[in-house]
Amino acid sequence: MPIYLFKHPKKEKYKEAFFHMDEEKILEIDGVKWQRVYHSPNLNTEAPINPWDNNDFVNKTKNKKGTIGDMMDASAELSAKRADQNGGVDPVKQKYFKDYAKKRNGTKHHLDKKTIDTKNFKIDF
């Protein structure tokens, strides 16, 4: 049963009342008809994503509209949260870099490198 809010017509007094959906929403106490207060409901159905749970990220983002860039930004935010909680190092990211290098005979991921050195240029991060 939903809760409805009513205000006394002369005093600054409010009351909550339960009504069935099909009932008429009129509140009368001691011959005084209270005025119904209309307001928009404040319902938040979205909880923050747990940065340590991969399934939580997938389930909460699968039906969202947005771009791949938005997903990458959300992923980067969760990585930063994990790093904050783990002394500045994101263990999920480090495991990914380790697995990446293992699959590619020791070649590091470009984000895992501190410098990129080719015959034409050198970039230090």
C-alpha positions in Angstrom: 0.0 0.0 0.0 1.4 3.4 -1.0 1.9 6.2 1.5 0.3 9.5 0.8 1.1 12.9 2.4 -1.5 15.3 3.6 -1.3 18.9 5.0 -3.6 20.5 7.5 -5.5 23.4 5.8 -4.7 26.0 8.5 -1.7 24.7 10.5 1.7 23.7 9.3 1.0 20.0 10.2 1.6 17.0 8.0 0.3 13.4 8.1 1.1 10.3 6.2 -1.7 7.9 5.3 -1.9 4.5 3.7 -4.5 4.0 0.9 -5.1 1.2 -1.6 -4.4 2.1 -5.2 -8.1 2.1 -6.1 -9.3 4.1 -3.0 -10.1 7.7 -3.2 -7.3 9.7 -1.5 -9.3 11.9 1.0 -8.2 12.3 4.6 -10.7 13.8 7.0 -9.9 14.0 10.7 -12.4 15.5 13.2 -14.4 17.1 10.4 -11.4 18.8 8.9 -10.5 17.8 5.3 -6.8 17.7 4.9 -5.2 18.7 1.6 -3.2 16.2 -0.3 0.4 17.1 -1.0 1.7 16.0 -4.4 5.4 15.3 -4.8 7.6 13.4 -7.1 9.0 10.2 -5.7 12.7 10.1 -4.9 13.6 6.5 -5.8 17.1 5.5 -6.5 17.3 2.0 -8.0 20.9 2.2 -8.9 23.5 1.3 -6.3 27.2 2.0 -6.8 29.1 -0.7 -8.6 31.4 -2.8 -6.5 34.9 -2.3 -7.9 36.0 -5.8 -6.9 33.1 -7.7 -8.6 33.3 -8.2 -12.3 29.7 -9.6 -12.5 28.4 -6.5 -10.8 29.9 -4.2 -13.5 28.5 -6.4 -16.3 25.0 -6.6 -14.8 24.7 -2.9 -14.0 26.0 -1.7 -17.3 24.4 -4.2 -19.8 21.2 -2.3 -20.3 22.6 1.3 -20.1 22.7 3.5 -23.1 26.0 5.2 -23.9 29.2 4.9 -25.8 32.2 2.6 -25.5 34.0 5.6 -24.2 31.5 5.9 -21.3 32.2 2.2 -20.5 35.9 2.8 -20.6 35.6 5.8 -18.3 33.5 3.8 -15.8 36.1 1.0 -15.9 38.9 3.5 -15.3 37.0 4.9 -12.3 36.6 1.5 -10.8 40.3 0.8 -11.4 41.2 4.0 -9.5 38.9 2.9 -6.6 40.7 -0.5 -6.5 44.1 1.2 -6.5 43.0 3.6 -3.7 41.9 0.7 -1.6 45.1 -1.3 -2.3 47.9 1.1 -1.7 48.0 2.7 -5.1 48.2 -0.5 -7.2 45.2 -2.0 -9.0 45.7 -5.8 -8.7 43.2 -6.6 -11.4 45.1 -4.3 -13.8 48.4 -5.8 -12.8 47.1 -9.4 -13.4 45.8 -8.3 -16.8 49.3 -6.9 -17.7 51.0 -10.1 -16.5 48.6 -12.3 -18.5 49.1 -10.1 -21.5 52.9 -10.4 -21.4 52.7 -14.2 -20.8 50.5 -14.7 -23.9 52.8 -12.6 -26.1 56.2 -14.0 -25.1 57.1 -11.3 -22.7 56.0 -8.3 -24.7 54.5 -5.7 -22.4 51.2 -3.9 -22.8 51.7 -0.3 -24.0 50.1 1.0 -20.8 52.4 -1.2 -18.7 55.5 0.4 -20.1 57.2 3.5 -18.7 58.8 4.3 -22.0 58.1 3.6 -25.6 61.3 3.4 -27.7 61.3 2.9 -31.4 63.9 3.8 -34.1 62.1 7.1 -34.8 61.1 8.4 -31.4 61.1 7.8 -27.6 58.3 8.6 -25.2 58.6 8.7 -21.4 55.6 8.4 -19.2 
